[in-house]
Amino acid sequence: MMRFPIIFAKLAIAGIFALGIFAPAGGAYAWQEVILYNFRGGSDGAIPSAGLTRDDAGNFYGPTWLGGNANAGTVFRLATDGTESVFYAFHGGHQDGDHPSSRLVKDAAGNFYGTTAQGGYRCYKFKENETCGTVFVLSPTGTEALYKIGQYGRGYIGDGVDPEGRLVLGANGVIYGTTFRGGAIGANCGVVFTIANGGETLLYKFHKRGGDGCKPMAGLLPDNTGSFYGTTTAEGRYGWGTVFKLGSDGSESVIYSFAGQANGDGEYPVANLIMDKAGNLYGTTELGGIATTCTGSGSGTIFRITPDGTETVLYSFKGGSDGCLPEASLTMDGSGNLYGTTAGGGSMNSGTVFKLAPDGTESVIYTFTGSNGDGAYPISALITDSAGNLYGTTENGGGSGLGTVFELLK
């Protein structure tokens, strides 16, 4: 889901990978940024808001919200030599997906799985001609197989609508995911679903009552017992979203309800959770924390939840140079440092990449400028390599203002 749908004038400047062109930063940092690719907004794609997936050969794959021949979005491939190609271009409408919305998942055979927020079947009881979204599979050669969410007559009356979160691949080819809307009658709070052998099963419908959550935007996090953890962006005891657990038997329990900015707690968790070896969960809330000038509802938080459900706010963003609006999930290194992005804040208010040390010290390792070819508004999770370098996307900025792929070198 795009938070900053800003499209600047299209200046056709090609992205550069192999020559190591360094974009300027808003200050001096120990990490050095390299722009690997600038999207131009034509057939190559535009607004890469869901992040990157890497194959065994080191090539990057990712979705773009727009671009392609039908402007319905693409899946791109960025080779190790810096060559970008469109791996798949969506056609949109009722037969294909429209606007790919989640980071891709790769299986052992080299197939890529993802979701589109729109496309596929028409949604019952929604706006006329609105479509419910799809789950797609792309073979290693870019051939698409499609499952349509919300079959006509079912969307909203039980089926899901808007699958925005990252998928999980289970045993025997079973796919697990969430939808932002649809589900229980009168609630429209989303569902947890599985797809197996081309058929969909609903594991849980969120109800918006009795402290239950509503509208999960992120995907699921599996543990080693067959259970899943996730977040909802709304409802819960205080109305600011939840962290929930879905047992292997389909039973759902809310393990934490966010109390909101007025109580110094987070609001609106939109990103996937991560888990450490001790079973602690870590995540971000887009809003909440301490009162700041960045937004009227705080600038966001980083939190930890222990296995017994105790929540600790590890850091509250101040909304200035330290960042604002952390929308992406976190990445943890072997020393327990957390890395992530903020969509706003920084010296130029174009977003940051931050590091949170185990002692709670936050440092900005890069601030985006949105000018001179640099990116702006990173809203997707970072990935790392064996040397600890970080890779990600910005949904805006770059030579044409339509997004970048970047690398941060230690």
VENUR-V367394 format. One record per residue. N is the residue number from 1. D_FIRST is the distance of its C-alpha to the first C-alpha in Angstrom with 1 decimal. Layout:
N D_FIRST
N D_FIRST
This chain:
1 0.0
2 3.8
3 6.4
4 9.2
5 9.5
6 13.1
7 15.1
8 18.6
9 21.8
10 22.1
11 24.8
12 25.6
13 26.0
14 25.9
15 24.5
16 27.2
17 27.3
18 30.9
19 32.5
20 30.6
21 29.6
22 28.6
23 26.3
24 27.7
25 26.4
26 26.8
27 29.5
28 31.5
29 29.9
30 31.4
31 28.5
32 28.4
33 25.4
34 25.7
35 23.3
36 23.4
37 21.7
38 20.5
39 18.5
40 20.3
41 18.1
42 20.5
43 21.0
44 19.9
45 16.2
46 13.9
47 10.8
48 11.0
49 7.9
50 8.7
51 12.3
52 15.8
53 18.3
54 22.0
55 24.8
56 28.4
57 29.5
58 27.0
59 24.9
60 21.1
61 18.6
62 14.9
63 12.4
64 11.4
65 8.8
66 12.0
67 15.7
68 18.4
69 21.1
70 19.2
71 16.2
72 14.1
73 13.1
74 15.2
75 16.2
76 18.3
77 21.3
78 22.6
79 26.2
80 28.2
81 30.1
82 27.1
83 27.0
84 23.6
85 23.5
86 21.2
87 21.6
88 20.0
89 18.8
90 17.1
91 19.1
92 16.7
93 18.4
94 20.1
95 21.6
96 18.8
97 15.1
98 12.7
99 9.5
100 9.6
101 6.7
102 9.0
103 11.8
104 15.0
105 18.0
106 21.5
107 24.6
108 28.2
109 28.9
110 26.3
111 23.9
112 20.1
113 17.9
114 14.2
115 11.9
116 10.5
117 8.4
118 11.3
119 14.9
120 17.8
121 19.7
122 19.6
123 18.6
124 21.6
125 21.7
126 18.4
127 18.5
128 20.9
129 19.7
130 16.2
131 15.6
132 14.4
133 13.0
134 14.9
135 15.9
136 17.6
137 20.3
138 21.5
139 25.1
140 26.4
141 27.4
142 24.1
143 25.2
144 22.5
145 23.0
146 20.7
147 20.3
148 18.9
149 17.3
150 18.8
151 22.0
152 23.3
153 25.1
154 23.3
155 19.7
156 19.6
157 23.3
158 22.6
159 20.2
160 16.5
161 13.7
162 10.0
163 10.5
164 7.4
165 9.8
166 12.3
167 15.5
168 19.0
169 22.1
170 25.1
171 28.8
172 30.1
173 26.9
174 25.1
175 21.3
176 19.5
177 16.0
178 14.1
179 12.4
180 10.5
181 13.1
182 16.6
183 19.5
184 22.4
185 24.0
186 23.5
187 20.8
188 17.6
189 16.4
190 15.3
191 17.4
192 18.3
193 19.7
194 21.8
195 22.7
196 26.2
197 28.4
198 25.9
199 25.9
200 23.4
201 24.5
202 22.9
203 23.7
204 22.5
205 21.2
206 20.0
207 22.4
208 21.6
209 25.3
210 27.7
211 25.3
212 22.8
213 19.1
214 16.4
215 12.8
216 12.2
217 8.7
218 10.6
219 13.2
220 16.9
221 19.6
222 23.0
223 26.3
224 29.8
225 30.9
226 28.5
227 26.4
228 22.6
229 20.8
230 17.3
231 15.6
232 14.6
233 12.8
234 15.6
235 19.3
236 21.8
237 25.1
238 23.9
239 20.7
240 18.5
241 17.2
242 19.0
243 19.8
244 21.3
245 23.6
246 24.1
247 27.6
248 28.9
249 30.5
250 27.3
251 28.2
252 25.4
253 26.1
254 24.3
255 25.5
256 24.1
257 22.8
258 21.5
259 23.9
260 22.0
261 22.8
262 26.1
263 27.3
264 26.0
265 23.4
266 19.7
267 17.1
268 13.6
269 13.3
270 9.8
271 11.3
272 13.8
273 17.4
274 20.3
275 24.0
276 27.2
277 30.5
278 31.7
279 28.9
280 27.2
281 23.4
282 21.4
283 17.9
284 16.1
285 15.1
286 12.9
287 15.7
288 19.4
289 22.3
290 24.9
291 24.9
292 24.0
293 23.7
294 20.1
295 18.8
296 20.9
297 19.6
298 20.2
299 18.4
300 17.4
301 19.4
302 20.3
303 22.0
304 24.4
305 25.5
306 28.9
307 29.9
308 31.7
309 28.6
310 29.5
311 26.6
312 27.2
313 25.0
314 25.7
315 24.4
316 23.1
317 21.7
318 23.8
319 21.4
320 23.7
321 24.5
322 23.4
323 19.7
324 17.2
325 13.8
326 13.7
327 10.2
328 11.4
329 14.1
330 17.7
331 20.4
332 24.0
333 27.1
334 30.6
335 31.7
336 29.1
337 27.2
338 23.5
339 21.3
340 17.7
341 15.7
342 14.9
343 12.5
344 15.4
345 19.1
346 21.7
347 24.6
348 22.7
349 19.7
350 17.5
351 16.7
352 18.8
353 19.6
354 21.7
355 24.2
356 25.4
357 28.9
358 30.4
359 32.4
360 29.4
361 29.8
362 26.6
363 26.8
364 24.6
365 25.3
366 23.5
367 22.1
368 20.4
369 22.0
370 20.0
371 23.4
372 26.0
373 23.7
374 21.8
375 18.0
376 15.8
377 12.7
378 12.4
379 9.4
380 10.5
381 13.6
382 17.0
383 19.6
384 23.3
385 26.6
386 30.1
387 31.0
388 28.2
389 26.4
390 22.6
391 20.2
392 16.5
393 14.3
394 13.3
395 10.7
396 13.5
397 17.3
398 19.9
399 22.6
400 20.7
401 17.9
402 15.3
403 14.8
404 17.1
405 18.1
406 20.3
407 22.9
408 24.4
409 28.1
410 30.0
